[in-house]
Amino acid sequence: MKAKGFQDLLELELKDLYSAEKQITKALPKMAKAATNEELKEAFESHLQETEGQIQRLETIFKQLGVSFTRVEKCKAMEGLIEEGKEIMEEDLEPEVLDAALICAAQKVEHYEMAGYGCARTFAQQLGHSDVAELLQETLDEEGQADKKLNDIAESVVNQEAQAAGSDGSE
């Protein structure tokens, strides 16, 4: 579907986010399994549950707007971000370095989602869909919190461990 008008643009963005979230539910368990830091594993597992709630929230929005979400084009941007994450997991990295790389990959995903949800929320507000905008803001807040949690894990432990593990004396 091509966006003909502003409402179409909102619907297109919502479908893109829906596809992105669906892809993330498949990637997060693999990332949790690959992570060696327990706090990071728990963050991925926790965000999986949150993502499932975000999918339900999007389905509620589709119903409120009377939009079908049974046939949604695959979000190619998320597909690319997830593919990058897969490639990282296939690298022969020290476990601590892998954890840092996983956080980086996950934060790229979070930032993509925050941009999409922020735009969709603004579109919904502009179109007078205040209930939809509130639901989108709720998800936007969750994505921001997930990003902050990943950042905290990276800065408090993982990056230092990665630096120590990856240090080969050639610095």
Rosetta silent file (secondary structure, phi, psi, omega in degrees, C-alpha in Angstrom):
SEQUENCE: MKAKGFQDLLELELKDLYSAEKQITKALPKMAKAATNEELKEAFESHLQETEGQIQRLETIFKQLGVSFTRVEKCKAMEGLIEEGKEIMEEDLEPEVLDAALICAAQKVEHYEMAGYGCARTFAQQLGHSDVAELLQETLDEEGQADKKLNDIAESVVNQEAQAAGSDGSE
SCORE:     score description
SCORE:     0.000 S_00000001
   1 L     0.000  132.004  174.342    0.000    0.000    0.000 S_00000001
   2 L   -96.807  145.379  179.390    1.253    3.418   -0.878 S_00000001
   3 L   -76.405  118.368  177.598    0.406    6.342    1.363 S_00000001
   4 L   -94.086  -34.512 -178.859   -2.043    8.590   -0.446 S_00000001
   5 L  -137.879 -178.089 -175.530   -2.837   10.811    2.492 S_00000001
   6 H   -65.334  -39.122  176.512   -1.751   11.533    6.028 S_00000001
   7 H   -62.339  -40.997  177.619   -4.048    8.863    7.535 S_00000001
   8 H   -61.468  -38.619  179.286   -2.545    6.344    5.106 S_00000001
   9 H   -62.456  -43.118  176.328    0.913    7.397    6.281 S_00000001
  10 H   -59.063  -48.873 -178.787   -0.061    6.676    9.891 S_00000001
  11 H   -61.846  -40.104  178.217   -1.427    3.263    8.930 S_00000001
  12 H   -62.787  -43.378  179.175    1.698    2.467    6.923 S_00000001
  13 H   -65.534  -40.813  178.566    3.927    3.383    9.878 S_00000001
  14 H   -62.981  -40.984  179.050    1.819    1.289   12.265 S_00000001
  15 H   -67.236  -37.502  177.037    2.072   -1.730    9.959 S_00000001
  16 H   -62.252  -44.879  178.561    5.830   -1.245    9.680 S_00000001
  17 H   -63.966  -38.797  179.164    6.103   -1.187   13.476 S_00000001
  18 H   -62.080  -46.223  177.810    3.896   -4.271   13.728 S_00000001
  19 H   -62.704  -42.526  179.539    6.143   -6.189   11.360 S_00000001
  20 H   -59.999  -47.108 -179.054    9.218   -4.951   13.223 S_00000001
  21 H   -62.876  -40.594  178.958    7.844   -6.091   16.582 S_00000001
  22 H   -61.438  -41.692  178.662    6.918   -9.514   15.187 S_00000001
  23 H   -65.647  -38.003 -178.731   10.484   -9.950   13.904 S_00000001
  24 H   -64.151  -35.090 -179.975   11.904   -8.853   17.252 S_00000001
  25 H   -64.322  -23.730  177.626    9.954  -11.576   19.080 S_00000001
  26 H   -85.775  -29.262 -176.326   11.871  -14.131   17.030 S_00000001
  27 H   -83.571  -36.144 -174.149   15.275  -12.467   17.527 S_00000001
  28 H   -59.503  -42.505  178.127   15.180  -11.748   21.269 S_00000001
  29 H   -60.645  -35.764  178.843   15.264  -15.399   22.447 S_00000001
  30 H   -68.572  -38.812  178.812   18.360  -15.981   20.276 S_00000001
  31 H   -67.662  -40.718  178.363   20.030  -12.886   21.693 S_00000001
  32 H   -62.377  -40.927 -179.785   19.207  -13.960   25.248 S_00000001
  33 H   -66.478  -36.295 -177.949   20.686  -17.391   24.561 S_00000001
  34 H   -76.509  -26.504 -177.807   23.866  -15.865   23.087 S_00000001
  35 L   -68.923  142.604  177.027   24.385  -13.417   25.970 S_00000001
  36 L  -104.500  -25.161  178.564   26.702  -14.510   28.779 S_00000001
  37 L   -75.824  125.547 -175.929   26.016  -11.652   31.211 S_00000001
  38 H   -61.797  -40.421  179.574   23.048  -12.643   33.392 S_00000001
  39 H   -63.522  -37.786  178.084   21.676   -9.103   33.648 S_00000001
  40 H   -68.538  -43.920  176.319   21.765   -8.810   29.859 S_00000001
  41 H   -54.931  -48.179 -179.050   20.045  -12.195   29.417 S_00000001
  42 H   -63.731  -37.198  178.883   17.309  -11.065   31.803 S_00000001
  43 H   -63.282  -43.265  178.530   16.944   -7.734   29.980 S_00000001
  44 H   -65.018  -43.403 -179.698   16.401   -9.541   26.661 S_00000001
  45 H   -65.505  -40.576  178.253   13.923  -11.991   28.219 S_00000001
  46 H   -65.221  -41.154 -178.864   12.042   -9.195   29.950 S_00000001
  47 H   -69.607  -26.298  175.568   11.891   -7.144   26.764 S_00000001
  48 H   -61.963  -46.487  178.268   10.455  -10.141   24.914 S_00000001
  49 H   -62.254  -42.023  179.007    7.434  -10.099   27.238 S_00000001
  50 H   -62.978  -40.179  179.735    7.170   -6.342   26.839 S_00000001
  51 H   -63.377  -39.391  177.809    7.346   -6.704   23.042 S_00000001
  52 H   -62.438  -37.488  174.881    4.475   -9.185   23.074 S_00000001
  53 H   -67.011  -34.931  178.839    2.438   -6.579   24.961 S_00000001
  54 H   -68.449  -35.186  175.930    3.410   -3.955   22.396 S_00000001
  55 H   -63.808  -44.673  178.260    2.139   -6.213   19.604 S_00000001
  56 H   -61.639  -39.182  178.929   -1.197   -6.530   21.431 S_00000001
  57 H   -63.138  -42.193  177.561   -1.275   -2.744   21.839 S_00000001
  58 H   -64.109  -39.586  178.020   -0.735   -2.304   18.090 S_00000001
  59 H   -63.108  -37.921  175.163   -3.538   -4.793   17.384 S_00000001
  60 H   -61.689  -43.539  179.478   -5.817   -2.729   19.644 S_00000001
  61 H   -62.072  -45.343  179.232   -4.851    0.383   17.686 S_00000001
  62 H   -58.002  -43.161  179.520   -5.594   -1.328   14.364 S_00000001
  63 H   -64.356  -42.771  179.218   -9.030   -2.321   15.650 S_00000001
  64 H   -61.243  -36.997 -178.350   -9.722    1.212   16.912 S_00000001
  65 H   -88.051   -6.932 -178.271   -8.782    2.637   13.515 S_00000001
  66 L    69.860   36.223 -176.683  -10.604   -0.101   11.572 S_00000001
  67 L  -109.362  131.992  176.948   -7.376   -1.169    9.847 S_00000001
  68 L   -75.693  137.659  178.971   -6.664   -4.731    8.757 S_00000001
  69 L  -126.218   21.164 -178.659   -3.330   -6.073    9.960 S_00000001
  70 L   -78.636  -30.572  178.601   -3.541   -9.610    8.574 S_00000001
  71 L  -121.417  100.546 -177.126   -1.373   -8.838    5.531 S_00000001
  72 L  -122.399  131.021  177.325    1.528   -6.635    6.476 S_00000001
  73 L   -65.435  146.022 -179.685    4.666   -6.127    4.397 S_00000001
  74 L   -67.981  133.563  176.483    7.886   -7.136    6.116 S_00000001
  75 L   -72.363  107.715 -175.953    9.792   -4.250    7.686 S_00000001
  76 H   -70.911  -32.175  178.331   13.008   -4.344    5.695 S_00000001
  77 H   -63.414  -45.656  179.495   14.861   -2.004    8.059 S_00000001
  78 H   -67.198  -38.127  177.514   14.236   -4.320   11.014 S_00000001
  79 H   -57.418  -42.281  178.901   15.107   -7.315    8.885 S_00000001
  80 H   -67.246  -42.714  178.821   18.492   -5.685    8.190 S_00000001
  81 H   -63.480  -40.100  179.331   19.110   -4.783   11.832 S_00000001
  82 H   -69.146  -38.149  177.246   18.287   -8.321   12.921 S_00000001
  83 H   -62.236  -40.455  175.770   20.519   -9.759   10.205 S_00000001
  84 H   -59.837  -43.170  178.474   23.391   -7.620   11.526 S_00000001
  85 H   -61.875  -40.359  177.883   22.729   -9.021   14.990 S_00000001
  86 H   -61.490  -43.721  179.850   22.778  -12.565   13.601 S_00000001
  87 H   -62.391  -38.589  178.132   26.114  -11.932   11.924 S_00000001
  88 H   -61.639  -42.656 -178.340   27.541  -10.651   15.212 S_00000001
  89 H   -67.524  -21.798  179.562   26.452  -13.841   16.973 S_00000001
  90 H   -86.558  -11.882  178.945   28.229  -15.902   14.313 S_00000001
  91 L   -70.117  154.351  177.466   31.539  -14.083   14.862 S_00000001
  92 L   -90.468   77.391 -176.910   34.254  -15.749   16.931 S_00000001
  93 L  -106.035  151.961  170.344   34.221  -13.162   19.732 S_00000001
  94 L   -59.110  143.837 -177.509   35.215  -13.430   23.351 S_00000001
  95 H   -53.241  -39.882 -179.585   31.965  -13.898   25.335 S_00000001
  96 H   -68.848  -34.438  177.565   32.331  -10.505   27.047 S_00000001
  97 H   -70.980  -38.683  176.684   32.943   -8.791   23.717 S_00000001
  98 H   -59.857  -42.927  178.399   29.900  -10.556   22.269 S_00000001
  99 H   -57.659  -44.649  178.873   27.778   -9.152   25.107 S_00000001
 100 H   -63.239  -40.389  178.774   28.920   -5.617   24.246 S_00000001
 101 H   -66.478  -37.740  178.009   28.187   -6.253   20.555 S_00000001
 102 H   -64.357  -40.203  177.477   24.722   -7.619   21.408 S_00000001
 103 H   -62.562  -43.678  178.969   23.940   -4.473   23.384 S_00000001
 104 H   -59.229  -47.246  179.543   25.025   -2.350   20.441 S_00000001
 105 H   -62.022  -42.821 -179.050   22.816   -4.345   18.061 S_00000001
 106 H   -66.429  -37.735  179.672   19.862   -4.186   20.469 S_00000001
 107 H   -68.511  -32.361  175.213   20.234   -0.424   20.925 S_00000001
 108 H   -61.531  -41.596  178.161   20.149    0.060   17.143 S_00000001
 109 H   -63.228  -47.231 -179.289   16.812   -1.799   17.183 S_00000001
 110 H   -59.869  -42.251 -178.281   15.507    0.314   20.085 S_00000001
 111 H   -66.766  -37.545  175.616   16.453    3.550   18.345 S_00000001
 112 H   -61.912  -45.539 -179.694   14.684    2.461   15.149 S_00000001
 113 H   -64.118  -43.507 -179.813   11.577    1.656   17.158 S_00000001
 114 H   -60.341  -40.556  177.942   11.700    4.935   19.088 S_00000001
 115 H   -63.211  -45.839 -179.042   11.874    6.876   15.818 S_00000001
 116 H   -65.336  -46.130  179.886    8.926    4.956   14.373 S_00000001
 117 H   -67.007  -36.274  177.885    6.753    5.175   17.470 S_00000001
 118 H   -63.239  -44.405  178.156    7.557    8.864   17.894 S_00000001
 119 H   -65.221  -46.800 -179.067    6.484    9.631   14.331 S_00000001
 120 H   -60.709  -41.661  178.294    3.353    7.467   14.553 S_00000001
 121 H   -60.484  -45.096 -179.999    2.371    9.122   17.847 S_00000001
 122 H   -64.688  -41.308  177.001    2.785   12.578   16.319 S_00000001
 123 H   -60.613  -46.198 -178.938    0.770   11.571   13.237 S_00000001
 124 H   -61.240  -43.486  177.992   -2.002   10.187   15.458 S_00000001
 125 H   -59.876  -47.115 -178.260   -2.079   13.395   17.532 S_00000001
 126 H   -60.379  -35.805 -178.632   -2.235   15.524   14.373 S_00000001
 127 L   -85.143   -0.245  178.077   -5.112   13.422   13.052 S_00000001
 128 L    83.248   15.167  178.004   -7.044   13.734   16.321 S_00000001
 129 L   -92.737   70.776 -173.899   -6.591   10.115   17.401 S_00000001
 130 H   -64.820  -35.610  178.080   -5.718   10.985   20.992 S_00000001
 131 H   -63.566  -42.490  178.245   -6.428    7.451   22.329 S_00000001
 132 H   -64.595  -44.072  179.504   -4.091    5.990   19.723 S_00000001
 133 H   -59.641  -39.676  178.822   -1.445    8.615   20.489 S_00000001
 134 H   -64.586  -42.198  178.456   -1.586    7.696   24.185 S_00000001
 135 H   -64.800  -40.486  178.625   -1.094    3.995   23.421 S_00000001
 136 H   -66.931  -36.494  177.464    1.817    4.797   21.129 S_00000001
 137 H   -64.740  -37.315  178.176    3.358    7.023   23.794 S_00000001
 138 H   -59.592  -45.637  178.511    3.139    4.142   26.251 S_00000001
 139 H   -67.471  -41.719  178.081    5.147    1.953   23.888 S_00000001
 140 H   -57.695  -41.843  177.589    7.559    4.790   23.124 S_00000001
 141 H   -62.761  -41.864  178.849    8.202    5.150   26.860 S_00000001
 142 H   -63.352  -41.878 -179.968    8.853    1.407   27.177 S_00000001
 143 H   -64.786  -39.187  177.006   11.311    1.476   24.276 S_00000001
 144 H   -63.220  -40.698  178.543   13.128    4.408   25.875 S_00000001
 145 H   -66.658  -38.668  178.300   13.349    2.534   29.173 S_00000001
 146 H   -64.037  -42.373  178.283   14.680   -0.562   27.404 S_00000001
 147 H   -62.043  -43.468 -179.759   17.344    1.534   25.687 S_00000001
 148 H   -64.293  -41.314  179.563   18.329    3.128   29.003 S_00000001
 149 H   -62.477  -43.633  177.657   18.533   -0.276   30.690 S_00000001
 150 H   -61.728  -41.992  179.165   20.813   -1.583   27.934 S_00000001
 151 H   -62.654  -43.390  178.968   22.960    1.524   28.253 S_00000001
 152 H   -62.105  -42.963  178.803   23.192    1.086   32.024 S_00000001
 153 H   -63.227  -43.220  179.679   24.222   -2.570   31.657 S_00000001
 154 H   -61.914  -49.582 -173.767   26.848   -1.610   29.077 S_00000001
 155 H   -74.036  -31.117 -176.053   28.308    1.243   31.089 S_00000001
 156 H   -82.495  -31.301 -173.340   28.234   -0.422   34.514 S_00000001
 157 H  -140.579  -57.605 -164.813   29.698   -3.820   33.640 S_00000001
 158 H   -61.490  -45.442 -177.561   29.706   -5.178   30.107 S_00000001
 159 H   -64.000  -37.928  178.219   31.903   -2.636   28.327 S_00000001
 160 H   -65.939  -43.439  178.221   34.607   -2.877   30.997 S_00000001
 161 H   -63.532  -39.843  179.133   34.538   -6.673   30.836 S_00000001
 162 H   -64.722  -41.377  179.548   34.668   -6.552   27.024 S_00000001
 163 H   -63.624  -44.173  179.974   37.623   -4.194   27.110 S_00000001
 164 H   -65.595  -42.949 -177.786   39.505   -6.425   29.550 S_00000001
 165 H   -70.279  -34.772 -176.900   38.680   -9.633   27.645 S_00000001
 166 L   -87.937    0.326 -177.970   39.513   -8.157   24.259 S_00000001
 167 L   -78.162  120.240  179.370   42.772   -6.629   25.428 S_00000001
 168 L  -115.586   14.083  176.595   45.711   -8.301   23.732 S_00000001
 169 L    84.635    0.118 -177.074   48.384   -5.847   24.798 S_00000001
 170 L   -98.134   19.243 -176.952   48.564   -4.072   21.415 S_00000001
 171 L   -73.645    0.000    0.000   46.778   -0.922   22.566 S_00000001
